[in-house]
Amino acid sequence: MRKGLAGQRLVAVFIAGLLLLNHPLLTLFDRPVSLFGLPLLHVYLFTVWAGLVAAVAWIVERGAR
């Protein structure tokens, strides 16, 4: 049962990644604004990427117990 739940969570993270890194949402952050000296789009992309990696790591580690 636990493996099925972990698999469902991984699919949910994959779908969230598709939605967060899709064109319509990316255009919202493609502005000539900088945050900490970096373009806003780059900050958004790396933040989403790090969040997805952290979510997958959390799901995989929790499922291993």
Secondary structure, DSSP 8 states (H G I E B T S, - for coil): -HHHHHHHHHHHHHHHHHHHTSHHHHHHT-SS-EETTEEHHHHHHHHHHHHHHHHHHHHHHHHH-
